[in-house]
């Protein structure tokens, strides 16, 4: 009989990376509609930090962490259709627990992963690529000729966004933390990288746009940048706040949106845009199709063994990383 023993990372209470510990668990056999996956690579994302810290409360403790992984189906429960043992699959979302060597979960969460994409690259591009897909195609329909400001342009999501927006034909202003990151962002499609620790990005955006400002501003940083982001949106433009890398963003008075020119403000979530299985599959397919054409080149900036998951969180929170962080069981 196939072993169902697995190693996983879990926490007993919210807190810092020191709360994360390894444990051995015996996985349940897949029930109706479920599969067991043996993970090959696990994506590390900021939402994992939010879950660990308590910013996004988890439903129960102890709890696993992680919402993204790629692997192969090892066992199938009753009633599962369209999948076979050995199929290469991935998932992005659902109940945290991806920081594990194997996992049992609903088959409805799965998307197929093309065989020509290696596991670390797939784990680096799936959730982050789907995030870019919904942000630029469905949350706001970004079109050729627009001007976009994207914070953290050299991060895991940012580098994919630079590449996607370059194909559309968008002028992208991207904030980064240093000159090395500026060069990396430019290489991946950022038209105008701005090193924010050396100056005021709002003034630079005004200068670069001739005072017209930006059609869309994408802000995943939160507390440190949101007020400045608001000042970079043109009248009737949109501010998309989709992350909290520096901490939760401050409140915005709705009247301020009117004073600045009838602005739009949205706080979207990937899981609201991929909650339907068909939408999820279509989003993943759009990502993998662009990888196959060479439009998207996944960047794995750091690859660590599963037992170093706490170090991965420290690196992510330092905001000193480039590209994606991937854990390997």
C-alpha positions in Angstrom: 0.0 0.0 0.0 1.3 3.5 -0.8 2.5 5.4 2.2 0.4 8.4 3.3 2.9 9.8 5.7 3.9 13.4 5.0 6.0 16.2 6.4 4.3 19.5 6.8 5.0 23.0 8.3 2.4 24.2 10.8 1.8 26.9 13.4 0.0 26.7 16.7 -0.7 30.4 17.0 -0.1 33.6 15.0 3.3 35.2 15.2 6.7 35.5 13.5 8.6 32.9 11.5 9.7 31.3 14.7 6.1 30.0 15.2 6.6 27.6 12.2 7.6 24.0 12.9 7.9 20.7 11.1 5.7 17.7 12.0 5.0 14.3 10.6 1.4 13.5 9.8 -0.6 10.6 8.4 -2.8 11.8 5.6 -6.3 10.5 5.3 -7.2 8.5 2.3 -8.9 10.6 -0.4 -12.6 10.8 0.2 -15.2 11.3 -2.5 -14.1 14.0 -4.9 -10.6 14.2 -3.4 -7.1 13.3 -4.5 -3.7 12.9 -2.8 -0.9 14.9 -4.3 2.8 14.3 -3.8 4.3 17.8 -4.0 7.3 18.5 -6.2 7.6 22.3 -5.6 5.7 24.8 -3.3 5.2 28.5 -4.0 5.8 31.0 -1.2 3.5 34.0 -1.4 2.8 37.1 0.8 -0.6 35.7 1.7 1.3 33.0 3.6 2.9 35.7 5.7 -0.5 37.3 6.3 -1.9 33.9 7.5 1.1 33.2 9.7 1.1 36.7 11.3 -2.6 36.7 11.9 -3.3 39.6 9.6 -5.6 37.2 7.7 -7.0 35.0 10.5 -6.9 31.3 10.0 -10.1 29.3 10.8 -8.5 26.9 13.3 -5.2 26.1 15.1 -2.9 24.3 14.7 -2.9 25.1 11.0 -0.8 24.4 7.9 0.5 27.2 5.7 0.8 27.8 2.0 -1.8 27.9 -0.8 0.2 26.9 -3.9 2.0 23.8 -5.0 2.8 21.6 -8.0 3.1 17.8 -8.0 1.6 14.5 -9.2 -1.5 12.7 -8.3 -0.7 9.7 -6.1 -4.2 8.5 -5.2 -7.8 9.3 -6.3 -11.0 9.1 -4.3 -14.4 8.0 -5.5 -16.2 10.1 -8.1 -13.2 12.0 -9.3 -13.4 12.4 -13.1 -10.9 13.8 -15.6 -7.8 13.0 -13.5 -5.6 9.9 -13.3 -2.8 8.8 -11.0 0.5 10.3 -12.2 -1.1 13.4 -13.7 0.9 16.5 -13.2 -1.2 19.1 -11.5 -1.1 22.3 -9.5 -3.4 24.4 -7.3 -3.5 28.0 -6.0 -5.9 28.8 -3.3 -8.2 27.1 -0.8 -7.4 26.1 2.8 -3.8 26.7 3.7 -1.6 23.6 3.9 0.6 23.5 0.8 3.9 23.6 2.9 4.0 19.8 2.9 5.5 16.9 1.1 2.1 15.6 0.2 -1.5 16.6 0.7 -5.1 15.4 0.3 -7.5 18.0 -1.1 -10.6 18.4 -3.4 -9.9 17.6 -7.0 -12.0 20.6 -8.0 -9.1 22.9 -7.0 -6.7 21.3 -9.5 -5.4 22.7 -12.8 -3.2 20.8 -15.2 0.4 21.7 -15.5 2.2 21.2 -18.9 4.9 18.6 -18.9 7.5 21.0 -20.5 7.5 23.3 -17.5 9.7 22.1 -14.6 8.1 22.0 -11.2 10.0 25.0 -9.6 9.1 27.2 -12.5 5.5 26.1 -12.4 5.3 26.8 -8.7 6.9 30.2 -9.3 4.4 31.2 -12.0 1.0 29.6 -11.2 -0.4 31.8 -8.4 1.6 34.9 -9.3 0.8 34.6 -13.0 -2.9 34.1 -12.2 -2.7 37.2 -10.0 -1.3 39.2 -12.9 -3.9 37.7 -15.3 -6.9 38.8 -13.3 -5.4 42.2 -12.3 -4.7 43.3 -15.9 -7.4 41.5 -17.9 -10.5 41.4 -15.6 -10.1 43.6 -12.5 -9.1 46.4 -14.9 -8.9 45.9 -18.7 -5.4 47.2 -19.4 -5.0 48.2 -23.1 -2.2 49.2 -25.4 -1.2 52.8 -24.9 -2.2 53.1 -21.2 0.3 54.2 -18.5 0.5 52.0 -15.4 2.3 52.4 -12.1 3.3 49.0 -10.5 4.9 48.9 -7.1 7.5 46.2 -6.3 8.2 45.7 -10.0 11.1 43.4 -9.3 9.2 41.0 -7.0 7.7 37.6 -8.0 4.4 39.1 -9.1 6.0 42.3 -10.4 8.4 40.6 -12.9 5.6 38.6 -14.4 3.5 41.8 -14.6 6.3 43.6 -16.4 6.5 40.9 -19.1 2.7 40.6 -19.5 2.3 44.4 -19.8 5.2 44.6 -22.3 3.3 42.3 -24.6 0.2 44.4 -24.4 2.1 47.6 -25.2 1.8 49.5 -22.0 4.0 52.2 -20.6 5.0 50.8 -17.1 6.4 52.9 -14.3 7.7 50.5 -11.6 9.0 51.2 -8.1 11.9 49.1 -6.9 14.2 49.2 -3.8 17.7 49.5 -5.4 19.5 50.0 -8.7 20.0 46.2 -9.2 16.3 45.7 -9.0 15.8 48.6 -11.4 17.9 46.9 -14.0 16.1 43.6 -13.5 12.7 45.3 -13.8 13.8 47.1 -17.0 15.1 43.8 -18.5 11.7 42.3 -18.0 9.7 45.1 -19.5 9.5 48.0 -17.1 9.7 51.3 -19.1 10.7 53.5 -16.2 12.0 51.9 -13.0 12.0 54.3 -10.0 14.3 53.5 -7.0 11.9 54.6 -4.2 14.4 54.7 -1.3 16.3 57.4 -3.0 13.4 59.9 -3.7 9.8 60.7 -4.0 8.0 58.4 -6.5 5.0 60.8 -6.8 7.2 63.6 -8.1 8.9 61.3 -10.5 5.5 59.9 -11.8 4.4 63.5 -12.4 7.6 64.2 -14.3 7.5 61.0 -16.4 3.8 61.5 -17.4 4.0 65.3 -18.0 1.4 65.7 -15.2 -1.2 63.4 -16.9 -0.6 60.7 -14.2 -1.5 57.0 -14.6 -4.5 55.2 -15.9 -4.0 52.4 -13.3 -1.9 52.1 -10.2 -1.3 48.6 -8.8 -0.2 48.7 -5.1 0.8 45.6 -3.3 2.9 47.4 -0.7 0.2 49.0 1.4 0.9 51.2 4.3 4.1 52.9 3.0 2.8 53.7 -0.5 -1.0 53.9 -0.7 -1.2 57.7 -0.1 1.4 58.3 -2.8 -0.3 55.9 -5.1 -3.6 57.8 -4.8 -1.7 60.9 -5.9 -0.5 59.2 -9.1 -4.0 58.2 -10.5 -5.3 60.4 -13.3 -9.0 61.6 -13.1 -11.4 58.7 -13.6 -8.4 56.3 -13.2 -8.2 53.3 -10.9 -6.2 52.5 -7.8 -5.9 48.7 -7.3 -4.8 47.9 -3.7 -4.0 44.2 -3.6 -1.4 43.6 -0.9 0.2 44.7 2.4 3.9 44.1 2.1 4.7 47.1 4.4 1.6 46.6 6.6 -2.2 47.2 6.2 -3.0 50.3 4.1 -4.5 53.3 5.8 -8.2 54.2 5.4 -9.2 56.3 2.4 -12.0 58.9 2.7 -14.4 58.3 -0.2 -14.7 62.1 -0.6 -11.0 62.1 -1.4 -11.7 60.0 -4.5 -14.1 62.7 -5.7 -11.7 65.5 -5.0 -9.0 63.9 -7.1 -11.2 63.4 -10.1 -13.8 60.7 -9.7 -11.3 58.0 -9.0 -12.0 54.3 -8.7 -10.6 52.2 -5.8 -10.8 48.4 -5.5 -9.4 45.8 -3.2 -9.5 42.6 -5.2 -8.5 39.1 -4.2 -7.3 36.3 -6.5 -9.7 33.9 -4.9 -12.7 36.0 -5.7 -11.6 35.9 -9.4 -10.8 32.2 -9.5 -13.4 30.8 -7.2 -15.3 29.2 -10.1 -13.4 26.1 -11.4 -13.9 27.2 -15.0 -12.5 30.7 -14.3 -9.6 29.1 -12.4 -8.7 26.8 -15.3 -9.0 29.6 -17.9 -6.8 31.8 -15.8 -4.1 29.1 -15.4 -4.3 28.3 -19.1 -3.7 31.9 -20.0 -0.6 31.9 -17.8 0.8 28.6 -19.2 0.1 29.7 -22.8 2.2 32.8 -22.3 5.0 30.7 -20.7 4.9 28.4 -23.7 5.2 31.4 -26.1 8.1 32.9 -24.1 6.1 35.9 -23.1 6.4 35.0 -19.4 9.7 33.7 -18.1 9.3 32.5 -14.5 12.1 33.8 -12.3 13.0 31.6 -9.3 15.0 34.0 -7.1 15.4 31.6 -4.2 14.9 27.8 -3.8 14.9 26.3 -0.3 14.2 22.9 1.2 10.8 22.6 3.0 12.5 22.6 6.4 13.8 26.1 5.7 10.3 27.6 5.3 10.8 30.0 8.1 13.9 31.4 6.4 11.8 31.8 3.2 9.4 34.0 5.2 12.2 36.1 6.7 13.6 36.7 3.2 10.2 37.6 1.8 9.4 40.0 4.6 12.8 41.7 4.2 11.6 42.9 0.7 15.2 42.2 -0.4 14.3 39.3 -2.7 13.8 39.3 -6.5 11.6 36.8 -8.4 9.8 34.0 -6.6 10.7 31.9 -3.6 10.1 28.2 -4.0 10.2 25.4 -1.4 11.2 21.9 -2.4 10.1 18.9 -0.3 
